[in-house]
Amino acid sequence: MAQFAYPTTITVDDKETLWGVTIEDPYRWLEDIEEEFKALLEMDAYQKTKKGVKYLAQIITTGFNDLRVASYIPAKYAAKMQAFIGSDNPIFLAVDYSSRHFGPNKLDDYFHEEARKTAFILWQTGHPDFQK
């Protein structure tokens, strides 16, 4: 089997100290490139959320052990959606305390997550077996 290799990414020796804890931030340089910043801003749902818009129902998910996206980011987005939504559609935040960035680690947890999403979709699309 061929060995896959990721392309080399530029990193810098940058550190940030937050509340007395020093964290390495080798990708800090991305924030300094206007084109990269604009690309990140373009895909940021939080920045695009507008008050009074009739958004569809949502399940916003996060893995508590996600090393790429801290759980407070989806939580902040869910809170903003709940405060700004212009309809009665529900906005849920689902936190999985065992998963990481790419979802559940165990097969049983994966099936549970898929069942939850499927039930939510069936409920929201009016399937009679999934109504109150």
C-alpha positions in Angstrom: 0.0 0.0 0.0 1.3 3.4 -0.9 2.1 5.8 1.9 0.1 9.0 1.8 2.0 12.2 2.5 0.4 15.6 3.2 1.9 18.6 1.5 4.2 20.6 3.6 2.5 23.5 5.4 4.4 26.6 6.4 4.6 27.0 10.2 6.1 29.6 12.4 7.5 29.5 15.9 4.8 31.6 17.6 3.3 31.1 21.1 0.4 32.7 22.9 -0.1 32.8 26.6 -3.7 32.6 27.8 -4.5 32.7 31.6 -1.0 31.6 32.4 -0.9 28.7 29.9 1.5 29.0 26.9 0.1 27.5 23.7 2.1 27.0 20.5 0.4 28.5 17.5 2.4 27.5 14.4 -0.3 28.7 12.0 -0.7 32.2 13.4 0.7 33.6 10.1 -2.5 32.7 8.4 -4.3 35.5 10.3 -1.8 38.0 8.8 -2.6 37.2 5.2 -5.6 39.2 4.0 -6.6 36.7 1.4 -6.6 33.8 3.9 -8.5 35.9 6.5 -11.2 36.7 3.9 -11.5 33.1 2.9 -12.1 32.1 6.6 -14.5 34.9 7.0 -16.4 33.9 3.9 -17.2 30.4 5.3 -18.0 31.6 8.9 -21.6 30.9 9.5 -21.6 32.9 12.8 -20.7 36.1 11.0 -23.4 35.6 8.4 -26.2 35.0 10.9 -28.8 37.8 10.7 -31.5 38.7 13.2 -35.1 37.9 12.2 -34.3 35.5 9.3 -36.6 32.5 9.2 -33.8 29.9 9.4 -34.6 26.1 9.1 -34.4 23.9 12.2 -30.8 22.8 13.0 -28.8 20.4 15.0 -25.4 22.0 15.6 -22.9 19.3 16.7 -19.6 19.4 18.4 -17.1 16.9 19.8 -15.8 18.0 23.2 -12.4 16.5 22.4 -12.0 18.3 19.1 -8.5 19.7 18.8 -9.4 21.7 15.6 -12.6 23.5 16.6 -13.1 24.2 20.3 -16.6 23.3 21.6 -17.4 26.9 22.6 -17.4 27.9 18.9 -20.4 25.8 17.8 -22.0 26.6 21.2 -21.6 30.3 20.5 -23.1 29.8 17.1 -26.1 27.9 18.5 -26.8 30.6 21.1 -26.7 33.3 18.4 -29.0 31.3 16.1 -31.5 30.7 19.1 -31.4 34.5 19.8 -31.7 35.7 16.2 -34.0 33.1 14.5 -37.2 34.7 13.1 -39.3 31.5 13.3 -40.4 28.8 15.8 -38.0 26.3 14.3 -35.8 24.6 16.9 -32.0 25.1 17.2 -30.3 22.3 19.1 -26.7 21.9 20.3 -25.5 18.3 20.5 -22.3 17.8 22.4 -20.5 14.5 22.2 -18.1 14.3 25.1 -16.1 11.4 23.6 -15.7 12.4 20.0 -13.2 14.6 18.2 -13.2 16.6 15.0 -14.4 13.9 12.6 -17.2 12.6 14.8 -17.6 9.5 17.0 -14.7 7.2 17.7 -16.7 4.0 18.2 -19.0 2.4 15.6 -21.9 2.2 18.1 -21.5 6.0 18.7 -21.5 6.6 15.0 -24.7 4.7 14.5 -26.3 6.6 17.4 -25.3 9.9 15.9 -26.7 8.9 12.5 -29.9 7.7 14.1 -30.3 11.0 15.9 -29.7 13.0 12.7 -32.1 10.8 10.7 -34.9 11.1 13.4 -34.4 14.9 13.4 -34.8 15.1 9.6 -37.9 12.8 9.6 -39.4 14.9 12.4 -38.7 18.2 10.6 -40.0 16.9 7.2 -43.3 15.8 8.8 -43.0 12.0 8.7 -46.0 10.8 10.7 -44.1 8.3 12.8 -41.8 11.1 14.1 -44.4 13.7 15.2 -45.6 14.3 18.7 
